[in-house]
Structure formats: structure tokens, C-alpha cells
Amino acid sequence: MVALCLLANLIECQPALLAQWPQLTISIAFMARVAPMVMVMIWVLALLHQLLTQTIPNRQFSGHNRFSHGVLFSLITLIVGATQTLILVLPILSQLSVRQKLLMLTAGFSSTGGLTCLSVAAFGYLPNQLLLASILLPLFCTSVLALVLGRDPQPHPIDLHVSQQNLTQRLVSYTEAGYKTIANRLLIIAAFELLLFYWPTDLYRFDGLVHAIGNGLDWLGYSADEAQQLAPYWLTKVWLNKDLALGALAPLPLFSELNYLQQLALLCILTNMVSLTALLIISLNIFAICGRNGWQLLRSVPAAIAAAFIGTHLLVGLLLLPS
């Protein structure tokens, strides 16, 4: 992984070399700029997690307040990401109620993948906007879901210190998760970038769908012209990959021409985990981590995706109201 990052930096610093790989421009930029930031942030998160468990008194969330477990899962997902959240709660996963599992999955799918999402600031996005989107998305989506579902009749109490590890164990587990995260994202970005490079017209023969998405974005609050320009990136994110959409959008003046709330709303749309590739990866991670017991959790995935998708676009509509 280190060798790949160094090689990507070498290629990016040499325009002549970079010109020889036009089909992997975003992948090279990801490995040269984003991947090192991901690993640094993961190590910082490991240290922060250990510090919090050592300094903050343990507290039990009983679940009698309908919003408490949604807030807890949102905060955990915000810090460590959806997959690491699943690993943290694995010892008590079988004891969680159906609603608690649904809240956990909704927080995961509506999240931006943890604080490592700040690494996409290397593409040119503002870190404060990325952080704000990371905080708002899971909290809003889980709160809306909790409001709809009502109070859980049989919640399982959850401790704030979900897992107990020493610093070495935590660093090792976070590093392993970081390498897997980077490898998965690189493979997906490279695969779809090659697909788009060699067969661009085949992927964008959906004029009617793009137009319909543009109408939806127009209805949410963007101008008609902005909505039609943003629609292909919405489609790229949902059907392909959020990093691919963010990487393709970053160099264009379109994003910088939007006002602050419009930019924040667009980041909420493009950075959450609701996509076909994320569905595939999270489903595979559920089976890899939970084994046969993963089927019980997998049954809640469709409802969690729907809740995250609807909640995200409700939040976007609220953010765009002043526009």
C-alpha cells in the first residue's frame, strides 16, 4: 500500500507520466492525495477512541428515550465508519432489537463513512463542509426514523464503552480496517473509471433518467440549470461510487459557483453511503463479520437504505429552503 502511494505521487508529479494514464486519473489522485490522509486520520481516530474510553466515564444508554440509540449509533458511525461500528457492536449484536439494528444500519448508510471522509478534502472540498455533512446526515436520518417508529418496546441497554481494547490492539485493528477500506475504494474507483473511459456512451444513454433526476433536484431547491448539470453526478454516485462522483466534480467550476448551503446540500447527497457499490460492500462485510447470523441483519438492509435515502433528501430540501 505504501509503495502504491509513493508510485502514485511520482506519477502525479510528472505530467508526462500522468498523460500516459488518462484512464486512471482519479485513481492516481486518490492514491497520491486521499489514501495517505485516510491512514493518518485512521491512526488519529484510534488514538482519539482510546483517549475517550480512558477519560470519559462509561454510561449506559437504556433506550427508553426513542432518540438515544440513534444518537449513539450516529456518533459511533461518525467517528469510525459503518463497518467498524459493526465490529464494535458484534459482541452484543444478537441481543439488539430489530429497531436497534435498523437504527444502526440507517446511521451507517446515511453516514459519510466516518471522519475519514475528510480525506476527500484533498480533491479541493472544504473540510468544514465535509465535517458538517458527516454530523448532520446520520443524526437527522436516525432521528426521523426514530420519530416514525416511536419508542422501542424492548431495547437492549448499550454501554458507551462498547469495546475494551488496549492502545496496541486498537491501533492494529484500525490499521487493518484502514488498509481494507483503501483497497476496496481503490478497486471500485479504478474499475468504474476504466469502464467510463472505454465505454462512456454506454453508461450515459439514460437521458430520460438524468432529466428526471434533474427535475427532482430542481424540486428540492436548485435552479433548473444547476439541477440538470448536477444530475449526472447524482447518478454516478448512486449507481457507481461516491469517490468517483466527487473526484469528477471537483475540478469543475460548477461546485464553486454554488452558495454555501447549496454546496453543503450537494455534499450531503454525494458523500452518504447510499449506492449500489456500498450496498454490495456492506452486505459482504456483514457476512464476513457476522457469518450465518448476518442473515438476520441483512433483512433490515432494504429498510435502512430507504430510510437513509429519504432522510438525506429531506435534509437537503430543508437546507435548500433559504435558496
C-alpha positions in Angstrom: 0.0 0.0 0.0 2.9 2.4 0.9 4.6 1.5 -2.4 1.4 2.3 -4.4 1.0 5.7 -2.7 4.6 6.6 -3.5 4.2 5.4 -7.1 1.0 7.5 -7.5 2.8 10.5 -6.1 5.7 10.0 -8.5 3.3 9.7 -11.5 1.2 12.7 -10.4 4.3 14.9 -10.1 5.4 14.0 -13.6 2.9 15.4 -16.2 4.5 13.3 -18.9 3.9 10.1 -16.9 0.4 11.2 -15.9 -0.5 11.8 -19.5 0.2 8.1 -20.2 -2.5 7.0 -17.8 -5.6 9.2 -18.7 -7.9 6.3 -17.9 -6.8 6.2 -14.2 -6.5 9.9 -13.4 -8.9 9.9 -10.5 -7.4 6.6 -9.1 -3.9 8.0 -9.2 -5.1 11.2 -7.5 -6.9 9.1 -4.9 -3.8 7.1 -4.0 -1.4 10.1 -4.1 -3.6 12.6 -2.1 -6.5 10.9 -0.4 -5.2 7.5 0.7 -2.3 8.9 2.9 -4.8 11.2 4.5 -7.2 8.3 5.2 -4.4 6.4 7.0 -3.3 9.4 9.0 -6.9 10.1 10.1 -7.5 6.5 11.0 -4.5 6.5 13.3 -5.7 9.8 14.8 -9.1 8.2 15.3 -7.6 5.2 17.0 -5.8 7.4 19.5 -8.9 9.6 20.0 -11.0 6.5 20.6 -8.5 5.2 23.2 -8.3 8.5 24.9 -12.1 8.8 25.1 -12.5 5.3 26.6 -9.8 6.2 29.2 -11.1 9.7 30.1 -14.9 9.6 29.7 -16.9 7.7 32.3 -18.9 4.8 30.9 -22.5 5.4 30.6 -25.4 3.1 29.7 -28.0 4.1 27.1 -31.2 2.3 28.1 -33.2 3.2 25.0 -36.2 4.5 26.9 -35.7 7.7 25.0 -36.6 7.0 21.4 -33.7 9.1 20.1 -30.9 7.9 22.4 -29.7 4.8 20.5 -30.0 6.6 17.1 -27.7 9.4 18.5 -25.3 6.8 19.9 -25.0 4.9 16.7 -24.7 8.1 14.7 -21.8 9.3 16.9 -20.0 6.0 16.7 -20.5 5.8 12.9 -19.4 9.4 12.6 -16.1 8.6 14.2 -15.2 5.1 13.0 -17.5 4.4 10.0 -20.2 1.8 9.3 -18.0 -1.3 9.1 -16.1 -0.5 12.2 -19.3 0.2 14.1 -20.5 -3.3 13.2 -17.3 -4.8 14.5 -17.6 -2.8 17.8 -21.2 -3.9 18.5 -20.6 -7.5 17.3 -20.4 -8.9 20.9 -23.9 -7.6 21.7 -25.3 -7.8 18.1 -27.5 -10.8 18.8 -29.1 -9.1 21.8 -30.1 -5.9 19.9 -33.8 -5.5 19.0 -34.9 -5.2 15.4 -35.3 -1.4 15.7 -31.9 -1.0 17.2 -30.4 -2.9 14.3 -32.4 -0.8 11.8 -31.1 2.4 13.5 -27.5 1.2 13.4 -27.8 0.3 9.7 -29.6 3.6 8.9 -26.8 5.5 10.6 -24.3 3.5 8.6 -25.9 4.1 5.2 -26.7 7.8 5.8 -23.1 8.4 7.1 -20.2 9.6 5.0 -18.1 6.6 6.0 -16.7 8.1 9.3 -14.3 11.0 9.7 -12.1 9.5 7.1 -14.5 11.2 4.6 -12.5 14.4 5.4 -9.7 12.9 3.2 -11.7 13.9 0.1 -10.8 17.5 1.0 -7.7 16.6 -1.0 -9.9 16.9 -4.1 -10.5 20.6 -3.1 -13.6 20.4 -0.9 -13.8 22.4 2.3 -13.1 20.3 5.4 -15.7 22.2 7.5 -18.4 21.4 5.0 -17.5 17.7 4.9 -17.4 17.6 8.7 -20.8 19.3 9.0 -22.3 16.9 6.4 -20.8 14.0 8.3 -22.5 15.2 11.5 -25.9 16.2 10.1 -26.6 13.1 7.9 -26.7 10.2 10.4 -28.2 12.3 13.2 -31.0 13.7 11.0 -31.8 10.3 9.4 -31.9 8.3 12.6 -33.9 11.0 14.3 -36.5 11.0 11.6 -36.6 7.1 11.7 -37.0 7.1 15.5 -39.8 9.7 15.2 -41.6 7.5 12.7 -41.0 4.2 14.6 -41.7 5.5 18.1 -40.2 4.2 21.3 -38.7 0.7 21.2 -40.7 -1.6 23.4 -37.8 -4.0 24.1 -34.5 -2.1 23.8 -31.2 -3.7 24.8 -29.1 -1.3 27.0 -25.9 -0.3 25.3 -22.7 0.9 27.1 -20.9 3.9 25.8 -17.6 1.9 26.0 -18.9 -0.7 23.6 -15.5 -2.4 23.3 -12.5 -2.6 25.6 -9.0 -2.8 24.0 -5.5 -1.5 24.9 -3.8 1.0 22.6 -1.8 -1.6 20.6 -4.9 -3.7 19.9 -6.8 -0.7 18.8 -4.1 0.6 16.5 -3.7 -2.8 14.9 -7.5 -3.2 14.3 -7.8 0.4 13.0 -4.8 -0.1 10.7 -6.2 -3.3 9.3 -9.6 -1.7 8.7 -7.8 1.3 7.0 -5.9 -0.9 4.6 -9.1 -2.8 3.7 -11.0 0.5 3.3 -8.4 2.0 0.9 -8.1 -1.2 -1.1 -11.8 -1.6 -1.5 -12.2 2.1 -2.6 -9.3 2.0 -4.9 -10.5 -1.2 -6.7 -14.0 0.2 -7.1 -12.8 3.7 -8.3 -10.3 2.1 -10.8 -12.9 -0.4 -12.1 -15.5 2.2 -12.7 -13.1 4.8 -14.1 -11.8 2.2 -16.6 -15.4 1.4 -17.5 -16.3 5.0 -18.0 -13.2 5.7 -20.0 -13.6 2.8 -22.5 -17.4 2.7 -22.7 -18.6 6.3 -21.8 -21.6 6.4 -24.1 -23.0 3.1 -22.9 -23.2 4.4 -19.3 -24.8 7.7 -20.2 -27.6 6.6 -22.5 -30.1 7.5 -19.8 -31.2 10.9 -20.9 -34.7 10.4 -19.6 -33.4 9.2 -16.2 -30.9 12.1 -16.0 -33.6 14.6 -16.9 -36.0 13.1 -14.2 -33.2 13.3 -11.6 -32.6 16.9 -12.6 -36.3 17.7 -12.1 -36.1 16.1 -8.7 -33.1 18.3 -7.8 -34.9 21.3 -9.2 -37.9 20.5 -6.9 -35.5 20.2 -3.9 -34.3 23.8 -4.4 -31.6 24.0 -7.1 -32.2 26.1 -10.2 -33.3 24.3 -13.3 -29.9 24.7 -14.9 -27.9 23.7 -11.8 -30.1 20.7 -11.3 -29.6 19.3 -14.9 -25.8 19.8 -14.5 -25.7 18.1 -11.2 -28.0 15.1 -12.1 -25.2 13.0 -13.8 -23.1 13.2 -10.6 -26.1 12.1 -8.5 -26.5 9.2 -10.9 -22.8 8.4 -10.8 -22.8 8.4 -7.0 -25.9 6.2 -6.6 -25.1 3.7 -9.4 -21.3 3.7 -9.3 -19.3 5.3 -6.5 -19.3 8.5 -4.4 -15.5 9.0 -4.7 -15.8 8.8 -8.5 -18.5 11.4 -8.5 -16.7 13.7 -6.1 -13.4 13.3 -8.0 -15.1 14.1 -11.3 -17.0 17.1 -9.9 -14.1 18.7 -8.0 -12.1 20.2 -10.9 -15.2 21.9 -12.5 -16.3 25.4 -11.7 -19.9 24.2 -11.1 -19.4 23.4 -7.4 -17.6 26.6 -6.6 -20.4 28.7 -8.2 -22.9 27.4 -5.7 -23.6 29.2 -2.4 -22.5 27.7 0.9 -25.8 25.9 1.7 -26.1 24.6 -1.8 -22.6 23.2 -1.6 -23.4 21.6 1.8 -26.6 20.1 0.4 -24.7 18.7 -2.6 -22.1 17.2 -0.3 -24.9 15.6 1.8 -26.2 14.0 -1.4 -22.8 12.8 -2.8 -21.0 11.7 0.4 -23.5 9.4 2.1 -23.2 5.7 1.7 -26.4 5.0 -0.3 -25.1 3.5 -3.5 -25.1 0.1 -5.2 -21.4 -0.5 -4.5 -21.8 0.4 -0.9 -24.8 -1.9 -0.6 -22.6 -4.7 -2.1 -19.6 -3.9 0.2 -21.6 -3.5 3.4 -23.6 -6.7 2.7 -20.3 -8.6 2.1 -18.9 -7.1 5.3 -21.9 -8.2 7.2 -21.4 -11.8 6.1 -17.7 -11.6 6.7 -18.0 -10.3 10.2 -21.3 -12.0 11.4 -21.2 -15.3 9.5 -24.5 -17.1 9.2 -26.0 -14.7 11.7 -25.6 -12.0 9.1 -28.9 -13.0 7.5 -30.8 -11.5 10.5 -29.1 -8.2 10.0 -29.3 -8.3 6.2 -33.1 -8.4 6.4 -33.1 -4.9 7.7 -30.8 -3.5 5.0 -33.5 -2.6 2.4 -35.5 -0.6 5.1 -32.3 1.1 6.3 -31.3 2.1 2.7 -34.8 3.5 2.1 -34.7 5.4 5.4 -31.2 6.8 4.7 -32.2 7.8 1.1 -35.4 9.5 2.2 -33.8 11.2 5.2 -30.9 12.5 3.2 -33.1 14.2 0.6 -35.4 15.6 3.3 -32.4 17.2 4.9 -31.3 18.5 1.5 -34.7 20.0 1.0 -34.5 21.8 4.4 -31.0 23.1 3.6 -32.1 24.5 0.3 -35.2 26.2 1.7 -33.4 29.6 2.0 -32.3 29.3 -1.6 
